[in-house]
Amino acid sequence: MSIDLTSPDLYFNRELSWLKFNTRVLAQAKDHALPPLERMKFIAIYGTNLDEFYMIRVAGLKSLFKARIQETAIDKLTPSEQLEAIHKTLHKEQRTVESSFKEIMKDLKEHDVTIKPYAKLSDKQKEIIKEQFFEQIYPVIMPIAIDATHPFPHLNNLSFALALKFEDKQGNTKYGLIRIPRILPRFLEIGHCFVPIESVVDHFSTELFYGFKKIASTPFRVTRNADIEIEEEEADDFMEILEEGIRARNRGTLVRLELMEDSDEELIEFLTTHLKLDPHDIYYYKIPLNLGTLWHIVGQEALAHLTLPTYTPKTLPPLGDNNDIFEVIEKKDVLLYHPYESFDPVVRFIEEASKDPDTLSMRMTLYRVGKNSPIVKALIRAALDGKQVTVLVELKARFDEENNLHWAKALEEAGAHVIYGITGLKVHAKIAQITKRKGKKLQGYLHIGTGNYNPSTSRIYTDVSYFTTKEEFNRDATRFFHYITGFSNHSALTTLVIAPTDIKPKLLSMIEHESSFAEKGLIILKANSLVDPDIIQALYHASIKGCKIELIIRGICVLKPAIKGVSENISVYSIIGKYLEHPRIYYFKHDQNECYISSADLMSRNLIRRIEIMTPIKDAPLKEKIKQILSLQLKDSKLRWKLKSSGEYKQIKQGGKGINNHDILEDYVTKIYDEAKEEIPKHVIRLTKKTAKA
């Protein structure tokens, strides 16, 4: 009997799967094995994740519902069914957030770290805060009266404000707002006592609404649809229309209201009447609003002892000791695993090339580079020096558009050739090519990565970097850049594999080939998300044939494992820990190359709507390094969660010390760094015997 692999019963819903990921993030906040501020960090991450989910995914579902679109994905759930499930999940989970926060604060109190509203401060503390208010806050904030002649103001996306109810001298009820700008600190500090700014503004609100008696108040926060829609085909000036799109983000439809529990009913009615939100999208909290701003406390240097020890990434031989990076990679390919191995060689690769008079050209793609990018500064310096600098700056990188616009303009002003993305596609590939004169010949040097060219995130994201001078790779890289800057035919590539045309067919072909080995077949796919239905159906086919499939999917996974007769040979894991798992690594036991690294996730948007690169790893030592990384993660008994066919994730916890792959890799790389003079192959990760047998 044939099995219908398109049946909705074989797929989880994408949005609900993402919520499960954020639940796993939140679970870290309840792990008492972690220091208290480390746990608070995960509440901050949870809150920031949820903001983006509402701004993009929930907003998108609301738009589909409004357009009366019924089916949106292979699981067949309608937008209204998804919204109902999201609301139910989040309202229930909110109590977990609150209880976790209160537990953390209880533990922090033992270290004399507190969050106290103004009303609970001592008289001496109140005097200190009062002085801070009048010196730093009072000159910045403004009272906003709301009445027949003063309409309710526009509130930008993620606005944080106070709503207030007053009584005038005649006994009439009046309403007003005080917006709290983002330029002001979230908490005012007295030693290790953190005072929420809204409690201070609330106390002194009558200084702004002078002559009125305050009856009630509540802090609140609004979220808007922040997805930018750009009709690229109609855009005469893409940069101009993108800038307008960024401004429009603050005018998007309201999708969420957060306020404090037990707020005055008339004040709530005042807000909801003006904001016009579905009751399901209103969240009442018992803890401070704006969870993402808890980073204000987590990032305090004086409290670093209440987080996990900070690991300093290491530069290992052959790249250490100030060795010329170009000479090193001329001798052999190098593969780095960040953040254990430092991102500094990638920065050096660009910086040193920018200063070298023998450098003729520098080509790069930039997706998210950060605000103070040494890489972009080096490219600007190279362009000013007369080198041929070509940079594709992806202006459509969500929430980085403004930063990327800034760098694109700066590069262009310096004389670089800047491409502002490709019409209809996002360029998500991470590739840099340096061409130098070597005697009478030209030599190409190539870096390809799975993560962004961002030194800041490279310290908290795990990613892979690959350096090579191989001729076939450089030839393909040149053709790739010709493709994105002109009209050349990308099908001429022979080694690199690119989306939107080739990665998906290549993956499907390799899955089918591996499945032909039946029980002897082995596929390991490590990615952020698995959503593409064609890839999933190919994996189902391979499982049915007996091929073993191990999936390490950090976030969204709509594939259902462990279904008899369909996916019983598929295991799905998610790793959540100190570092954000970010690389895409694809392993096929019987493939000629075995190992591939990629910028592309297993999602339709990556495989058919983005320009991505997938790179085969050909050198045996580097393949071994990748296989060791995958093997270690599949043995992890501290950070690994297993997906069940029900959609729930169960954390894999073993007694005793167990295996924490983040800790093991930190320790291992540190050991190699400390023993750098020993004659051992430094570019190969080898597990200890104890770990290998686990």
N, C-alpha and C positions, 0 to 999 in steps of 0.2 A: 504494500500500500504506500503510495507516494505521500510525502508530508508537505503541507503548504507552509513554506518558510516565510511567507508574507503575512501569516495570521497575526493579528494584533496581540493574541495571547502570548506570543514569543518575544514581546518587547515591553520594556519599562517606558514610562513617560519621561521625556528628557528633563522637563522642569522639576518634576518630583525627584528624579535621580540627582539633580544638582542640589536640591534641599537636603538630601541624605548626605551629600559631601559636606555641606556646611554644618550639619549635625555632628559629623565626625570631627570637624574643627572645634565645635563647642565642647565635645567630650574631653578634649585636652584640658579645658578649663576646670574639669572636675577631677583631674588626675593629681592626687595629693603627693605623688612621687616627684612632681615638679615644684620648683620654688613658686611662691605666690605671685610675683610679678610676671613670671613666665606664663602662668595660668591666665593672668589678666590680659596678657598679650593676645591670647587666643580669643578672648571675648572681643577685643578690639578688632581682630581680623574678621571674626564672625560678623560684627556690626558693619564693617566696611564692605564685606562681601554682600551682605543683605541690601545695603544701599544700592549697589550696582545692579543686583538682581531685580529690585523694584524699578529702578530707572530704565532698565532695558527689557528684561524678560516679561515682568508683570505689565509694564506699559505696552509692550507688543501684544500680549494676549488681550488686553483691554481694547486695543485698536482693532484686532481681529473680531472680537465680540461685537464691537460697534458696527463693523462692516458686515456683520451677519455671516461670517465665514464659519463653517461648522468643523470640518476635519482639517487638522493642521500637521499631523505626522502619522507615522506608520502604526502607532499604538491606538489611533482613532479617537482619542479623547478630544472632546470639543473644547474651545476656549473657556466656556462657562464652567465646564466640569473641572478643567485644570485650575481655574481661578478659585473655585470652591475648595478644592483639595489643598491649594497653597494657603489660603486663609486659615483653614482648619489646622493645618500643620504648624503654621507660624504662631497662631494664637496659643496653641497648646505648648509649643516650645518656648514661648516667652517666659513661662514660669520657671523653666529650667535655667534660662539665662539669668533671671533674677536670683534664684537660689544659689547658682554658681557664684555670682557677683558677691552676694552676702557672705558666702563661705570664705571667699578670697579676702574680703575686707576684715573678716574676723581674724584670719591668719596674719594679715598685715598689721593689725593692731598690736600684735605681740612684738612687732618690730617698730612700734611707735609711728607707724604710717597710717594716716586717717584721711577720710573725706568727710568734711563737716560743713553743713550749711552755715551761713552767717549767724543765724539765730542761736546756734549751739556753741559759738565761740566764747571764750572768756572775755571779760571786759578789756583786758590788755590786748588780746588778739583783735578784738573789734576795732580798737583804736588804730592798729596797724593797717587793717583792711580798709578802714574809712579813709585813711590818708592815701592809700593806693587808688581807691575809687575816685577821689576828687582830682588826683594828679594824672591818672592814666586812662580812666574810663569815662568820667563825666564829660570831658571835652569832646569825646568821640561819638557817643550815642545821642539819639534824638527821640523826643516824645512824639508819638503819632496819634492824634485825636481822631476818633471815628464817629462821625455823625452825619446829618443831612448835607452839610457843606464840606465835609472831609471824608471822601470815599475810602473804602478799605483799600490799602495799597497793594501793589503787586509784590509778591514774595518770590525771590529767586529760588532756583533749585537748591535744596538742602539748607534753606534759611532756618536760622535758629532765633527765636524771639520770645518775648513775654507778652501774654495777653492779660489785660488788667480791667477790673471793674471798679469804678469810683462813684462817689456820691458828692454832688456839689453842695453849696451852702443852703440851697433851697430844697435839698432832699431828692434831687433828680439823679437817676442812674446814668452814668457816662461810661463809655468804653474807650480803651486806647491800647496801643502796642508800643513796645520798645524792641527794635531789632538789635541783635547782638552780632556785630560784624565779625567775620572770620579773622580779621587782623588782631583782634583781642584774644588774650589767652583763655583757654577753656577753664582753667583753674587759677585762682590766686594762691600764692604760696606763703606759708609761715612755717619755716623749717620743713618738716615732713607732713605738715597738715595742709591738705589741698581743699580750697574753698570754691565750690562751683560758682562761676561768675554770675549765673542767673539768680542765685540766692542773694548776692550782693546788690545787683541791679534792682531786684525786687524790693529789698529793704529800703533803698534810697529812691524808690520810684516817685515818691511824693516831692522829691527835690526837682524832678523834671515836670511833674504835673502839680505845680505849686498851687496850694489853696484847695485841693481836692482831698477827700478822705478815701483811702483805699479800702475796698470791701473784700475783694478776692483777686487772685492772680494764678496763672499757670504758665510755665514754660511750654513751648511747643516747637515742633519742627516739621517742615513740609518736604515732600519729595515729588519731583516732576518727571515726566517722560523726557529722558535726556538723549534719546537716539536721534542722530542727525540724518535727515533724508536729503540727499543731494541729487538733483537731476544733472548728471555729468554731461549728458549729450547736449544739454541746453546751456551749459556754462561757458560763456565767452572767456571769463577770467576765473579759473578754478580757485585760486587763492582767495579772491574776493568773496566768492560764494561760500567758501568754507568758513571764512571769518564771520559771515552773516549766520551760518549754521551754528557756530559756537555761541553767538549771542542769542540765537533762537532757543538754545538749550535751556536757558533760564526762563523761557516763556512757554515751555511745554505744558501739557495737560497735567494737572495735579493727580497723583496716584496714591499718596499715602500721607497720613497725619499722625504724628506721635505727640502725646501729651501725658501729663502726670495723672495717676489714678486719684480718685477722690477730689477731682477738680470741681469747682463750683458749676452747677448744672446750667445756670443762665450764661455763664462764660463759655461753656462748651457749646451751647446752642448758638451763641454769638459767632463763634469760630466756624462751626459746621454750616451755618446759614450762608456765610460768605464764601467758604471754601468748597461747598457742594461736593462732598465725597461720599462714596458708598460706606455705610457703617462698618463693613468688613475690613475696610482699609484704614480704620482708626485703631490705633494701638495705645493702650493706657499702661504706663509703666510705674513701678514702685521704686525704681532705681534711676540715677541720672540719665537723661537723654543723650543721644549722640555717642553711641558706644565707641565708634572709631576714634574719638578724641581721647580715649584712655591711654593712647600712646604718649600723651603729655606726661603721664605718671611713669609709664613703663620705661620711657627713654631717659629718665633722670640718672645722670652719671653717679650721683651719690647713693643711688639705690641699686647699683649694678649687682651687688651681692645677693639680691632677691630675684635675680634671673639666672638662667643657665650660664655657665662660664662662656665668655666670648671666645670663639675660635678664630685664630689668625690664619688665613689661607697661606699655603707654602708654595714657593717656587722651587721645584725639584730639579736635579740634574736631568738632562743636559742643559736646561734653560737657566739654571742658577749661576751664581758667581759672575754675574755681568757678562756672560757669554754672548757673543753676537748671535741674535736669534735667527738671522738669515743664514749664517754659516751652519748653525745647528740643523735647520730644516732642509738645507741642501744635502746634508749627509743622510738623514732619515726622517720619515714622517713622525710627527708627534701628536699624541692624543691626550688631552687634559680633561679631568673630571672635576668641575667646579662644584662647590666652593672649596673643597678640600685642597685642590691644586689651584693656585692663585690665578686670577684673571689678568694680573699685571702683564704677563707675556703678550696678551692680545693687545693691550694698550701700547706696550713697547713696540709691537709689530707696526702699528700705525705711526706712532710718534717718531721712531727712528727712521722710518721710511720718509717721513715728511722733512727730515733734516739732511738726508743723504743726497749729495749732489748727483749721484749716479741713478737716483730714482727718476724715472721718466713719467710714469703714470700711476695713479691711485684710483681704484674703483671700489665703491661700497654700496650696500643697501643699508638704510637706517630705518628702523621701525619705532623702537622706544629707546632713547639714548640718555634720558635724564636731563636735569636742568643745568648742571655745571660740567658738561661733557669734555673730558680731556681729549677724546677721540675727535670730536668735531673741531675743537680748537686746533688740533694738529692738522686736520684737513684744510682749515682756513689758512694756517701758516704755509702749508704746501702750495696752495693756490696762489697766495700772495708772492711766493718765491718763484712762481712761473711754471710749476709742475702741472701736468694735465690731471686735473682732479674731476672725477665724475661721481656724483652721488645721487642715488635715488632715495629721496626722503618721502616716506609714506605719510602723507598728510591726513589720511583717513584712519590712522591708528587711534582707536577710541580712547577718549579722555587724555590723549597726548597730542591732540591736534594743535593746540595753541603753542605748546613747547616746540613741536616740529616746525610750525610756521616760522617761529623765531629763528631756529637754526637754518632753515631753508633760505631765508632772506639773507642771513649773515654769510652763508656759503656763497650765495650768488653775488653778493656785493664784493666778496674777496676774489671773484673771477672763476669760481668753480662752475662746471656744467651741472646744473641741478635739474633732475626730473621729478616732477611733483606727482608721482604715482602713475598708474596705468588706468585708462578709462574702463570702468566696469569691473576692475579687479583690485584687490589689495595685494601689495607686494610684502609678503611675510618672510621671504627667504633671508637668511643671514649669511652674507658672503662678502669677502674683501679680497681684492687681487692687487698685488703690487708688481710692477714691471720695472726691472733695473737693467742698466747696461753692465754687462760682464765682459770686459775686453771688447771683442768685435761682435759679440752675440748679445741677445736679450734673454733675460731669465725671469720667469714668472714665479711668484710666491703667493700661496693661497691660504686663506683661513675660511673655514666653513663651520658654523656653529648651530646649536639647537636653541640658543637663547639670544637675547638682545645684546647689542653693544652698549651695555650699561654697567659700569663698574660698581654702582651701588647695589643693584639687585643681584649682581653676580656673587655677592657675599651671603645672600640668603636663599637663592635659587640653586638647585642642582642642575647642571647643564654640561654638555660635552662640547669641547673645542677640538678641531682637527686642522693641523698645519701640514701642507705638502708642497713639493715642487714638481710632482709628477707631471710629465708633459701632457698626458691625456686629460688630466683634471684641469690643467691650465688652459688647454685648447677649448675645452667645454665651457670654462668660466668666461673666456673671451667671447665665445658665441652667445653665452647667456646675456652678457652685458650689451652685446650688439642687438640682441633680441628686444631688451627692454628700453633701449635708447633709440632704436630705429625700426626697420621693417624686416630684419633678417629672419630666416627660417629656423625656429628653435628645434625643429625635428632633427637637425644635424648633430645633436648631442649624442655622444656614444658612451659616456661613463656616468656623468651626473644625470639624475632623473628629476624632471620638473613637473609641477602642477601648473595649470589645470589640465594638462593633456596626458601626462605619462605616469605620474606616481600611482594613481588609482589602478590603471590597467596593470602596472608592474606588480603592485601588491596582490591584486586578484590572481595574477599568473603565478606568483610565488606561493600563495596559499594553496592553489590547485595543485601545483607541482609537489608541494610537501605532503599534501593529502594522498598522493599516489603511493606513498610509502606506508600507508595505513598505520598500524600500531608503532612502526619504527619512526614515524614522522614526529617532529617536535617544532612547534611555533611558540616564540615568546615575543609579545608585543608590549612595549612600555610607552604609554602616552598619557596626555592629560584627560582626553575624552574619547569615547568610542560611541559614535552616533550613526555613521553612514550605513544605511540598510544593505547596500551591496556588499560591503566588507563583512558585515555581520552574517549575511546569508552564506557567503563563502566560508566563513569560519564554522557555521552550522554544518555545511556540507562536509568540511574536513573532519569535524567531530564525528559525524555519522559514519565516516569511513574508518574511524578508529584513531585518527591523528591526535596526539596530546597537544593541548593548547593552554599556555599559561599567559594570562593577561594581567599586567600591572597598570591599572587605570586609576589615576589619582582622583579624578572628579566624576564627570557624567559617564555612565555606562548604561545604555539601553538594551544591551544583550542580556538575555536571561540564561544563567549557567545552570548546570545540574538538572536539566530537563531530560527525562528518560527518552532515549531514542533520538534525541536531537543534540543536546549540549552536555551530555554526561561526561564527555572528555574535556570539557572546558572549565577552568578555574579562573575566577576573577578576584584580584586583590587590589587594595588601595593602601598606600603608605602615607601616613600623616604624622609629622614630627617637627623637629626643630627647623628643618629646611623645607622649602616648597619644592616638591618633586616636579621638575619641568622638562627634562629631556624626552625626546621621542627616539626610541631605539627599537629596531625591528630585526628579529633573529629568526632565521630559517635553517634548520640543521643541515638539510641536503642541498642548499643553494650554493652556487659556486663561490659567492663571497661571504655567505653566512650572515654577516652583520651589516646593518645600515643605520646611519643616523639621519635625522630629518628635522626640519622646521615645521613639518606638517602633522597636525593631529588627525585622528581617524574620524573626521567630520566632513560632511558634504561641503561646508563653507571652505574648508582648507583644500579639499581635493578637487573641487570644480569651480570655486569662486575666488581663489587666491593664487598668486605665484609663489610657489614653494620649491624647496630643493631637498632631494633625498640623495644621500651620498654613500656609496659602498665603501667599506673599510677592507682594504686588500692585504695589508701587512699582518702576518700571523701574530706577532706580539701584541698588536693593538686589538685584534679580534679577541685574543685571550683576555685582555684587560676588560673589554666589554662583557664577555661571558662571565667573568668573575664578579663584575658589578651586578649583573642580573641574578647570578646564583646566590649572592649574598642577600639581595633583597627578597628573593623567594624563600630564604631561610629565616628572615627576620621574625622574631617572636615578641617584639615590643611595640613596634609601630605599624604592623601589618593588620589590615582588616580583610575579612573574606566575605564576598557577596553571596547571599543565599538566593535560591530561586524565588523566595517570597519577596525579595527586594530589600530585605534588611541586611545590614552589615554586622558581622560579629568580629570583635577584636580577638586576634590570636595572642593569647597570653600563656606563656610557659612558666613553670615554677623555676625558682633559682634566678640566676643572673640573666639568662636569656640572651638574645642577640638583638642589639640595636644597631642597624647598619650605619646610621649617622655617626654614632660614637665610635664604632669599629674603624670606619674610614678616617675619622679625625685622628684617632690614635695611630693608625697604620702610617698615614702620610707624615705625621709628626715624627714618628720613629725613623722613617726613611730620611726625612730632612735632617734629623739629628745625627744620623749615621751616613751623611752624604758622601763621605770619602771612601766608604766601603765599595768594593767592586761587585755590585749586584745590578741587575737590569732595573734601573729606576723607573722606567716607563711602564712596567708591568705590575699590576696590583696582584699580590699573592696573599691569600688568606692564611691565617694561622691554622695549624693542624686541627686544633680544637674546634674552630669555626667551620672548617671544611667538612668535618665529620658530623656537624650538628644537623 
